[in-house]
Amino acid sequence: MNYSFDFASVTSNLGPLFKGLVVTLQLTAAANLMGLTLGFVLALLIMSRRSVIRLPAMLFVEFFRCTPAIVQIVWFFYCVPMLFNVFLDSMTMGILALGFNLTAFNAEAYRAAIQNVPREQLDAGIALGLNPFQRVLYIILPTAFRASIPVLLTNGIVIFQQSALVAIVALQDLMYQGKTLATETYRPIETFTIIALIYFAVSFPVTQIVGYLERRRQLLTS
C-alpha cells in the first residue's frame, strides 16, 4: 500500500468536528431524557389490564424495536411534514426520531424491572394507605429505575452511536461534519479514523461504568 497518511490536514481543522460533537451530544442528551421519562410511562401502559391501552403501547414498542433506526429517521424528516403538515426544525425532528426509538427500548427495560419489584413492597404501600399513583411514584419508579440503570446506560450509548445516522438528513452532527471535512481535505481515512476515536472516547468510559454497576449489582444480589 502506497497510501501516505496525513493526519495533520485533519487535526488542523478540528473546529467543525467539535461543533458536530456538540450537536451529537445535544441530540443524545435530549433523546435520553425522552427515553428515560416516556419509557417508564410506556412500560406502565404495556402492563395495563385494559387491552385498549395495552395493545397500542405494545404496537409502538414493537414498531420501533423491529424497524431500522435509519428508516425511522428518514420517515420523521420526510413523511411527518407531508402526512401531518407539521414542520419542525431538523434538530427537533432528530430528537423525536431518536427519542421515540430509545423510548421503546427503555420501556422493555423498565417493564422487566417493574415485574421484579417485590410484592412485599407493594403490599406495604397499600398498608400505608398510598393510592396507586403514590405507589408508582414512591415505590415502583425508584426500585425499577435502580434495577434498570445498567440497561438504560447501555441503551443511551447505543443511541449516541446511532445519532450518526442523522447525517443523512443533513443535520450537522459529528458524522455530517466529518463527511464535509473528508470531502474538503480529500483525507477520508484520516478523518473517519479521528471520528471513530471521538465516538470511542465518549462511549468507552460509559461502558466501563455500566460494567462496574452490573458487577456491583450481582454482588449485592448474590
Protein Blocks (a to p, Z undefined) as FASTA:
>chain_A
ZZdcdfklmmmmmmmmmmmmmmmmmmmmmmmmmmmmmmmmmmmmmmpmblklmmmmmmmm
mmmmmpcfklmmmmmmmmmmmmnopacdfklmmmmmmmmmmmmmmmmmmmmmmmmpcfkl
mmmmmmnopafklmmmmmmmmmmmmmmmmmmmmmmmmmmmmmmmmmmnopacfklmmmmm
mmmnopaklmmmmmmmmmmmmmmmmmmmmmmmmmmmmmmmZZ
